Amino acid sequence: MTDLNQPAFQKCADRPVENIEIDTLVVGAGQAGVAMSEHLSKLGVPHLVLERNRIAEAWRTGRWDSLVANGPAWHDRFPGLEFDLDPDAFAPKEQVADYFEAYAKQFDAPIRTGVEVKSVVRNTDRPGFTIETSEGVIQANRVVAATGPFQRPIIPPIAPTNAKVTQIHSAQYRNPQQLPEGGVLVVGAGSSGVQIADELQRAGKQVYLSVGPHDRPPRAYRNRDFCWWLGVLGLWDAEAAQPGKEHVTIAVSGARGGHTVDFRGLAHQGVTLVGLTKSFDGDLVAFQQDLADNIARGDENYLSLLDAADAYIARNGLDLPEEPEARVTYPDPECVSNPILELDLAKAGVTSIIWATGYAVDYSWLKVNAFDAKGKPQHQRGVSSEPGIYFVGLPWLSRRGSTFIWGVWHDAKHIADHIATQRKYLAYRDPSQRQAED
């Protein structure tokens, strides 16, 4: 068996996977896996990163064509490399993927692409884990799950089975030309749903947008992006979500140079807003009577950040321009004042439904005791309840910013430090061993 537990393996990621032994195996080469590899490399931890597709593949093929990063280039990056564009611009998805490839090359990351991890099982007669892959078996002392939170697109069980409409998840949406002629119902008004609905309406489609509870931060306020405001206000480092807001979606957009999401503005633009989607009966879809309340709560979130920003400016004596127009809102459109509670898709000419309803994790390959009864990873800042298993890239892994590019980098550093510390303990030799070796 090939022993690759030496730092020299850092430059041998092209060797056959079959029968490799390695200290730490990282599964996934997106932003989490690349960050993990950087920190392990700095600490001299022999490791291998396996990726079933290409580096940062989800950025290239797992989203729509016009997608850009939701944070400006100065913010949504790793510390060791800047984007080759205006720092205040929003990087297109292909450029984001290229960025992670370039970053990995900077430190010669030991990444093997085109290799799928099929199972991870703890060894019973020796330390570590046996990992079955599409190209052979690996032995590793530790395994880091860096596959992120966007593994399995979720379409809720209410989705119609007998309606004569095209149905896709936002993960399969690419551009307006992909859809058949006719109107579109977009279910879900987080960042993905809002941007897709806006793009479809601008392409000439009649769009119905189903709006549930959401947070709606300003894209920028008083000459600072909301990413900056969340930083100076300490909100990125919040270690727990507010009660009741653990699963509330965030409506923010970097599209067309970045702009504040305004649901009333979308309605005046031509998008028809409806409440949370409740049920389907053939072509008939029913909506909750909660549209006005959802928009009002989003407004409260928006205004609360403006208030906090104003207070911060006053408290610190900053010379930032006032922006009273940020508090000016459109009047409620007809679809909010008199919400549609039922819609006959056929009569309305709706031929497509896009489910912008999020994702679930998929750890079916990780066959270890690291999950609770509901299948949720059990961990503290990514250090699993199962010794030797780690998670990185999950929401709220350590803080609010954990799923953002910079937040993943910091979380990965903590996990790499933990691994390095464990290696030091295991390298201990008692005095009798040292004397015998001398």
C-alpha positions as CSV (number, residue, x, y, z in Angstrom):
1,M,0.0,0.0,0.0
2,T,1.3,3.4,-0.9
3,D,2.1,5.5,2.2
4,L,1.5,9.1,1.4
5,N,1.6,10.5,5.0
6,Q,4.5,12.7,4.1
7,P,4.4,16.4,3.2
8,A,5.8,15.4,-0.3
9,F,2.3,14.2,-1.1
10,Q,1.3,17.8,-1.5
11,K,2.6,17.6,-5.1
12,C,1.4,14.1,-5.8
13,A,-2.3,14.6,-6.3
14,D,-2.1,13.0,-9.7
15,R,-1.2,9.6,-8.3
16,P,-3.8,6.8,-8.5
17,V,-6.3,6.9,-5.7
18,E,-6.4,3.2,-5.2
19,N,-4.8,2.1,-1.8
20,I,-3.7,5.6,-0.7
21,E,-3.2,6.2,3.0
22,I,-3.4,9.8,4.0
23,D,-3.7,11.7,7.3
24,T,-6.7,13.9,6.3
25,L,-9.2,13.5,3.4
26,V,-11.2,16.6,2.3
27,V,-14.4,15.8,0.4
28,G,-15.3,18.6,-2.0
29,A,-13.2,21.2,-3.8
30,G,-15.5,24.2,-3.8
31,Q,-14.8,27.2,-1.7
32,A,-14.8,25.2,1.6
33,G,-12.5,22.5,0.3
34,V,-10.0,25.0,-1.2
35,A,-9.9,27.0,2.1
36,M,-9.5,23.8,4.0
37,S,-6.6,22.7,1.8
38,E,-4.8,26.0,2.2
39,H,-4.9,25.9,6.0
40,L,-3.9,22.2,6.2
41,S,-1.0,23.0,3.8
42,K,0.2,25.9,5.9
43,L,0.2,23.6,9.0
44,G,2.0,20.8,7.2
45,V,-0.9,18.3,7.5
46,P,-0.7,15.7,4.7
47,H,-4.0,15.6,3.0
48,L,-5.9,15.0,-0.2
49,V,-8.9,16.8,-1.6
50,L,-11.4,14.8,-3.7
51,E,-13.9,16.4,-6.0
52,R,-16.4,14.5,-8.2
53,N,-16.5,17.2,-10.8
54,R,-14.3,20.2,-11.3
55,I,-13.1,22.8,-8.8
56,A,-16.0,25.1,-7.9
57,E,-18.2,23.2,-10.3
58,A,-21.4,24.5,-8.6
59,W,-20.5,28.0,-9.6
60,R,-20.0,27.0,-13.2
61,T,-23.0,24.7,-13.9
62,G,-25.2,24.7,-10.9
63,R,-26.7,28.1,-11.3
64,W,-28.3,30.4,-13.9
65,D,-26.2,32.1,-16.6
66,S,-26.4,35.6,-15.3
67,L,-25.6,34.9,-11.7
68,V,-23.1,37.1,-10.0
69,A,-21.7,37.0,-6.4
70,N,-24.1,38.6,-3.9
71,G,-21.2,40.5,-2.2
72,P,-18.7,42.9,-3.8
73,A,-15.3,41.7,-4.9
74,W,-13.5,43.4,-2.0
75,H,-15.6,41.4,0.5
76,D,-16.4,38.0,-1.1
77,R,-12.9,36.6,-1.4
78,F,-10.1,34.9,0.5
79,P,-7.4,37.0,2.1
80,G,-4.6,35.7,-0.1
81,L,-5.9,36.8,-3.6
82,E,-8.0,39.7,-5.0
83,F,-10.4,39.5,-7.9
84,D,-9.2,41.0,-11.2
85,L,-12.0,43.5,-11.4
86,D,-13.3,46.7,-9.7
87,P,-13.4,45.9,-5.9
88,D,-16.9,47.2,-5.7
89,A,-18.2,45.1,-8.6
90,F,-19.9,41.8,-8.3
91,A,-18.0,38.9,-9.8
92,P,-19.8,36.8,-12.5
93,K,-20.1,33.1,-11.6
94,E,-17.5,31.9,-14.1
95,Q,-15.0,34.4,-12.7
96,V,-15.7,33.2,-9.2
97,A,-15.0,29.6,-10.3
98,D,-11.8,30.7,-12.0
99,Y,-10.8,32.5,-8.8
100,F,-10.9,29.4,-6.8
101,E,-8.9,27.4,-9.4
102,A,-6.3,30.2,-9.4
103,Y,-6.3,30.2,-5.6
104,A,-5.7,26.5,-5.4
105,K,-2.8,26.7,-7.8
106,Q,-1.1,29.3,-5.6
107,F,-0.2,26.7,-3.0
108,D,-0.3,23.6,-5.2
109,A,-3.4,22.2,-3.5
110,P,-3.5,18.4,-3.7
111,I,-6.8,18.2,-5.4
112,R,-8.0,15.2,-7.5
113,T,-11.0,16.0,-9.7
114,G,-13.4,13.5,-11.2
115,V,-13.3,11.2,-8.2
116,E,-16.6,10.6,-6.3
117,V,-16.6,9.6,-2.6
118,K,-19.2,6.8,-2.2
119,S,-18.9,5.9,1.5
120,V,-16.9,6.7,4.6
121,V,-16.9,4.1,7.4
122,R,-15.0,4.1,10.7
123,N,-12.5,1.3,11.1
124,T,-13.2,-1.1,13.9
125,D,-9.8,-2.7,14.3
126,R,-7.5,0.3,13.7
127,P,-7.7,4.1,13.8
128,G,-9.2,6.1,11.1
129,F,-11.7,5.5,8.3
130,T,-12.1,3.4,5.1
131,I,-13.3,5.5,2.2
132,E,-14.7,4.0,-0.9
133,T,-14.4,6.1,-4.0
134,S,-15.1,5.7,-7.7
135,E,-11.4,5.0,-8.3
136,G,-10.5,2.8,-5.3
137,V,-10.2,2.6,-1.6
138,I,-8.5,5.2,0.7
139,Q,-7.5,5.0,4.3
140,A,-7.6,8.3,6.2
141,N,-7.2,9.2,9.9
142,R,-9.6,12.1,9.5
143,V,-12.3,13.2,7.0
144,V,-13.5,16.8,6.4
145,A,-16.9,17.1,4.7
146,A,-16.6,20.2,2.6
147,T,-19.5,19.6,0.3
148,G,-21.5,22.6,1.6
149,P,-25.2,23.1,2.1
150,F,-26.5,23.1,-1.5
151,Q,-26.4,19.4,-2.3
152,R,-30.0,18.4,-3.0
153,P,-32.5,20.8,-4.5
154,I,-35.8,20.8,-2.6
155,I,-39.1,20.8,-4.3
156,P,-41.9,20.7,-1.6
157,P,-44.4,17.9,-1.6
158,I,-47.2,20.4,-2.5
159,A,-45.8,20.5,-6.1
160,P,-48.6,19.5,-8.5
161,T,-48.4,16.2,-10.3
162,N,-51.3,16.6,-12.7
163,A,-50.9,20.3,-13.8
164,K,-49.8,20.7,-17.4
165,V,-46.9,23.0,-16.7
166,T,-43.1,22.7,-16.9
167,Q,-41.6,22.5,-13.4
168,I,-37.9,23.0,-12.6
169,H,-35.9,23.9,-9.5
170,S,-33.9,27.1,-9.6
171,A,-30.8,24.8,-9.7
172,Q,-31.9,23.8,-13.2
173,Y,-32.8,27.3,-14.4
174,R,-30.4,28.9,-16.9
175,N,-32.1,31.7,-18.8
176,P,-35.5,32.9,-20.0
177,Q,-35.1,31.2,-23.4
178,Q,-35.0,27.8,-21.7
179,L,-38.7,28.1,-20.8
180,P,-41.7,27.5,-23.0
181,E,-43.9,30.4,-24.2
182,G,-46.2,31.7,-21.5
183,G,-46.2,33.0,-17.9
184,V,-44.1,31.8,-15.0
185,L,-44.8,31.2,-11.3
186,V,-41.7,31.6,-9.2
187,V,-42.1,30.1,-5.8
188,G,-39.7,31.5,-3.3
189,A,-38.5,35.1,-2.9
190,G,-35.0,34.8,-1.5
191,S,-32.0,36.0,-3.5
192,S,-32.4,33.3,-6.2
193,G,-36.2,33.7,-6.6
194,V,-36.1,37.5,-6.7
195,Q,-33.3,37.6,-9.3
196,I,-34.9,35.0,-11.5
197,A,-38.3,36.6,-11.4
198,D,-36.8,40.0,-12.2
199,E,-34.8,38.5,-15.2
200,L,-37.9,36.7,-16.5
201,Q,-40.1,39.9,-16.3
202,R,-37.4,42.0,-18.1
203,A,-37.4,39.3,-20.8
204,G,-41.1,39.9,-21.4
205,K,-42.6,37.1,-19.3
206,Q,-45.7,37.5,-17.2
207,V,-44.3,36.6,-13.8
208,Y,-46.1,35.7,-10.5
209,L,-43.7,35.7,-7.5
210,S,-44.7,33.8,-4.4
211,V,-43.3,35.8,-1.4
212,G,-42.8,34.2,2.0
213,P,-41.1,35.6,5.2
214,H,-37.8,37.2,4.4
215,D,-35.1,39.6,5.5
216,R,-34.5,42.5,3.0
217,P,-31.2,44.4,3.7
218,P,-30.3,47.4,1.6
219,R,-27.8,46.7,-1.1
220,A,-26.0,49.8,0.0
221,Y,-26.7,52.7,2.3
222,R,-24.9,56.1,2.8
223,N,-22.1,55.1,0.4
224,R,-21.3,51.7,2.0
225,D,-22.4,48.2,0.9
226,F,-24.5,46.2,3.3
227,C,-21.6,43.8,3.7
228,W,-19.6,46.6,5.2
229,W,-22.5,47.6,7.5
230,L,-22.9,44.0,8.8
231,G,-19.2,44.0,9.4
232,V,-18.8,47.2,11.4
233,L,-22.0,46.5,13.3
234,G,-20.7,43.1,14.3
235,L,-23.6,41.2,12.7
236,W,-21.5,38.9,10.6
237,D,-20.0,37.5,13.8
238,A,-23.3,36.8,15.5
239,E,-23.0,33.2,16.7
240,A,-26.7,32.3,16.6
241,A,-29.7,33.3,14.5
242,Q,-32.5,35.3,16.2
243,P,-35.2,33.0,17.5
244,G,-37.7,32.3,14.7
245,K,-35.3,33.4,12.0
246,E,-33.2,30.3,11.6
247,H,-34.7,29.6,8.2
248,V,-35.7,33.0,7.0
249,T,-34.4,33.7,3.6
250,I,-32.5,36.8,2.6
251,A,-33.5,38.9,-0.4
252,V,-30.4,40.6,-1.8
253,S,-29.0,41.0,-5.3
254,G,-25.7,41.9,-7.0
255,A,-27.4,41.7,-10.4
256,R,-27.0,44.7,-12.8
257,G,-24.3,46.2,-10.7
258,G,-26.2,45.6,-7.4
259,H,-29.4,47.0,-6.2
260,T,-31.7,46.9,-3.2
261,V,-34.5,44.3,-3.6
262,D,-37.9,46.2,-3.4
263,F,-40.9,44.0,-3.7
264,R,-43.2,46.9,-4.3
265,G,-40.8,48.1,-7.0
266,L,-41.0,44.7,-8.6
267,A,-44.8,44.9,-8.6
268,H,-44.8,48.4,-10.2
269,Q,-42.3,47.0,-12.8
270,G,-44.9,44.3,-13.7
271,V,-44.3,41.3,-11.5
272,T,-47.5,40.1,-9.8
273,L,-46.8,39.3,-6.1
274,V,-48.7,36.6,-4.3
275,G,-48.4,35.1,-0.8
276,L,-46.8,31.9,0.3
277,T,-47.8,29.0,-1.9
278,K,-50.2,26.8,0.0
279,S,-51.5,24.0,-2.2
280,F,-52.4,22.8,-5.7
281,D,-55.5,21.2,-7.1
282,G,-54.9,20.5,-10.7
283,D,-54.3,23.8,-12.4
284,L,-55.6,25.7,-9.4
285,V,-53.0,27.0,-6.9
286,A,-53.9,28.6,-3.6
287,F,-51.8,31.2,-1.7
288,Q,-51.7,32.1,1.9
289,Q,-53.2,35.5,2.9
290,D,-49.8,36.7,4.3
291,L,-48.3,38.8,1.5
292,A,-48.8,42.2,3.1
293,D,-47.5,40.9,6.4
294,N,-44.4,39.3,4.8
295,I,-43.6,42.5,3.0
296,A,-44.1,44.6,6.1
297,R,-41.8,42.4,8.2
298,G,-39.2,42.6,5.4
299,D,-39.6,46.4,5.5
300,E,-39.0,46.3,9.3
301,N,-35.7,44.4,8.8
302,Y,-34.7,46.9,6.1
303,L,-35.4,49.9,8.2
304,S,-33.8,48.4,11.3
305,L,-30.5,48.2,9.4
306,L,-30.8,51.8,8.2
307,D,-31.5,52.9,11.8
308,A,-28.4,50.9,13.1
309,A,-26.3,52.5,10.4
310,D,-27.4,56.0,11.2
311,A,-26.7,55.4,14.9
312,Y,-23.2,54.1,14.1
313,I,-22.4,57.1,11.9
314,A,-23.6,59.5,14.6
315,R,-21.8,57.6,17.4
316,N,-18.5,57.6,15.5
317,G,-18.7,61.0,13.8
318,L,-18.4,59.6,10.3
319,D,-18.6,61.9,7.3
320,L,-20.9,59.8,5.1
321,P,-23.6,61.4,2.9
322,E,-27.2,61.3,4.1
323,E,-29.6,59.3,2.1
324,P,-33.2,60.2,2.9
325,E,-34.4,58.7,-0.3
326,A,-33.6,55.2,1.1
327,R,-36.6,55.5,3.3
328,V,-39.0,56.4,0.5
329,T,-41.2,53.5,-0.6
330,Y,-43.6,52.8,-3.4
331,P,-47.3,52.8,-2.5
332,D,-48.7,49.3,-2.1
333,P,-49.6,47.9,-5.5
334,E,-53.0,46.4,-6.2
335,C,-51.6,42.8,-5.8
336,V,-50.7,43.7,-2.2
337,S,-53.8,45.7,-1.3
338,N,-56.1,43.0,-2.8
339,P,-54.0,39.9,-2.9
340,I,-54.7,36.9,-5.2
341,L,-55.6,33.9,-3.1
342,E,-56.2,31.5,-6.0
343,L,-54.8,31.3,-9.5
344,D,-55.9,29.1,-12.3
345,L,-52.6,28.5,-14.1
346,A,-54.2,27.5,-17.4
347,K,-56.5,30.6,-17.5
348,A,-53.6,32.9,-16.4
349,G,-51.4,31.5,-19.2
350,V,-48.8,30.2,-16.8
351,T,-46.9,27.4,-18.4
352,S,-43.9,27.1,-16.0
353,I,-43.2,26.9,-12.3
354,I,-39.7,27.6,-10.9
355,W,-39.2,26.3,-7.4
356,A,-36.7,28.6,-5.7
357,T,-37.2,26.7,-2.5
358,G,-33.7,26.0,-1.4
359,Y,-31.5,23.0,-0.9
360,A,-30.8,20.2,1.6
361,V,-27.5,18.6,2.6
362,D,-26.7,15.1,1.4
363,Y,-24.4,13.1,3.7
364,S,-25.7,9.7,2.6
365,W,-22.1,8.8,1.9
366,L,-20.9,9.7,5.4
367,K,-21.8,6.5,7.3
368,V,-20.7,7.6,10.8
369,N,-22.3,8.6,14.1
370,A,-22.1,12.3,13.4
371,F,-25.8,13.2,13.0
372,D,-28.8,13.7,15.2
373,A,-32.2,11.9,14.9
374,K,-33.2,14.2,12.0
375,G,-30.0,13.7,10.1
376,K,-28.5,17.1,11.0
377,P,-24.7,17.2,11.6
378,Q,-23.8,17.4,15.3
379,H,-20.8,19.6,15.7
380,Q,-19.2,22.5,17.5
381,R,-17.7,25.0,15.1
382,G,-17.3,22.2,12.6
383,V,-15.7,19.7,15.0
384,S,-18.0,16.7,14.9
385,S,-19.4,14.6,17.8
386,E,-17.7,11.7,15.9
387,P,-14.0,12.0,16.6
388,G,-12.0,12.5,13.3
389,I,-15.0,13.8,11.3
390,Y,-15.3,17.6,10.5
391,F,-17.8,19.8,8.7
392,V,-17.1,23.1,6.9
393,G,-19.2,25.3,4.7
394,L,-22.5,24.9,6.6
395,P,-24.8,27.9,7.5
396,W,-24.1,29.1,11.0
397,L,-21.2,26.8,11.5
398,S,-19.6,29.3,13.8
399,R,-21.3,32.6,12.9
400,R,-23.7,34.3,10.5
401,G,-20.9,34.7,7.9
402,S,-20.1,31.0,7.7
403,T,-21.6,30.4,4.3
404,F,-19.9,33.5,2.7
405,I,-16.6,33.0,1.0
406,W,-14.6,34.9,3.6
407,G,-16.5,33.2,6.5
408,V,-15.7,29.7,5.1
409,W,-12.0,30.6,5.1
410,H,-12.0,31.5,8.8
411,D,-14.0,28.4,9.7
412,A,-11.6,26.2,7.8
413,K,-8.7,27.7,9.8
414,H,-10.3,26.8,13.1
415,I,-10.8,23.2,11.9
416,A,-7.3,22.9,10.5
417,D,-5.9,24.1,13.8
418,H,-7.9,21.5,15.6
419,I,-6.5,18.8,13.3
420,A,-3.0,20.0,13.8
421,T,-3.4,19.9,17.6
422,Q,-4.7,16.4,17.5
423,R,-1.7,15.3,15.4
424,K,0.7,16.8,17.9
425,Y,-0.9,14.8,20.8
426,L,-0.8,11.6,18.7
427,A,2.9,12.2,17.9
428,Y,3.8,12.1,21.6
429,R,6.5,9.5,22.5
430,D,7.0,8.6,26.2
431,P,10.6,8.8,27.6
432,S,11.2,5.1,27.3
433,Q,10.4,5.2,23.6
434,R,12.7,8.2,23.1
435,Q,15.6,6.4,24.9
436,A,15.1,3.2,22.9
437,E,15.2,5.2,19.6
438,D,18.3,7.1,20.7
